[in-house]
């Protein structure tokens, strides 16, 4: 089914969220990270519902999501090109999110994980050196 693209309200800009009526989301639950593809472009977003518009064949996106997908208001997107994101893709969403409240902590976590791994590696090297020197 084709969904017509609509502009999101001002308070939903920078949220990386799309609103799709429950009847057109299939098995995708509210709050799920989804992957949307259109004309070779892809974007990750959080799927939310459209209260009071459960029958409307529309998808509501902010300007940034539309720009990444290469669509305009009134364009059509095939609902078959919207699916749940895989685990690795969810991490991609966190790191690429438009909202700084999402992507800054994600990058801090990735950097911390890298530093933790480096610390373990240096500890092992130190232990091996100590064992060999004894």
N, C-alpha and C positions, 0 to 999 in steps of 0.2 A: 504494500500500500504506500502511496506517496503522501508525505506529510508536508504541509506548507510552512515555510519558515516565517516566524513572526519575531519582532524585536522585543527584547526583555525590558521590563521596567527599570527605571534608573537605579533603584535600590538593589538590583540584582546584577549590576555591572561589576566586573572583577571577581565574580564568584565561581567561574568555571562550571556553571550549572546550566542544564537544559531542562525545560519543562515539556513533558509529553503526557498526554492523557492516558490514564490507566488502561483503557481499552486498546491502545495502540502500542503499549510497552511489552506486551506478551509476558514472558516470565521474569522480566527485569523488575526487581523490587525498588521501592522508593529509597533513595540514598545510595544506590549502587553506582560504582564508577563504570562508565560505558565508553566504548570505542565507537566513534562515528566516522565513516569513510564516505567521501564524495569526490568524484572526478580525480582520483589519485591523491587527494589530501586526506589526512586523518587528524582527529582531535580526540582528546579524552576529556570527559566531563562527568559531573554528578547528575544522575537522572532524578528528577522530581516530578510530582504530579501537577495537574491543572485542576484546581478545585472548581467545581461547578461546570467543567467543560469536558467531561469524560467521553463524550462522543465526537468531539472536534478532532479532525485529522490535521493537527498542527504540531509544530515543534518550536518552542520559544527559546531564543538564544540571544546572548548579549553580543555587542559589536566585536569583541575580541574572538569569541568562538566562531562567529560568522566569518571573520577575516581569515582565521586559520584554515577554515574549511573551504574558503573561496566561494561563499554563497551570499546572497543579498536577501532582504526581506521579500517575501512573495515567491522565492525560489521553491523548488520541490526537492525533497530528499526521500529516497526509498527507505522505508522502515526496516527492510531486510539488511541494510548497511549499518544498523545499530545493534550492537551486541555487548554482553558483559565483558569487561576487561579482564584479562588474565592477571595472575599475581604480579608478574614482572611489569605489566602495563600499568598496574596501579601505582607501583613505585615510580614509573615514568610520569604519571599524572602528578604525583606529589612534587617531583623535581621540576616539572614544567608549568606548574600552576601559575596563573596570573596573579592570584591573591598572595601578597607577601606573607600573610599570616599562615599560609600553608607551605609555601616553598622555602622560606628561610629556615624554619625548624627542620624541614626535611634535609636540607643541605647540611645543617649543623649535625644531624644524626649520621649522615653519610661520612662526613669528615671525622666525627668521633669514632665511628666504626673503623675507619682506615687507620686512625691513630692508635686505637686499641690493638688492631692486628699488627701494626708496626712494633708496638710495645712488647707483645708476645714474642714476635720474631727476635727482637733485640735481647729479650730475656733468655731465649733458647740459645742464641749465639754466645751470650755471656756464660751460660751454664756449660756449654760445650768447651769453651776456652778454659774455664776453671777446671773442668775434669781433665782435659788434656795437659794442663800445666802442673797438675798434682802428681 
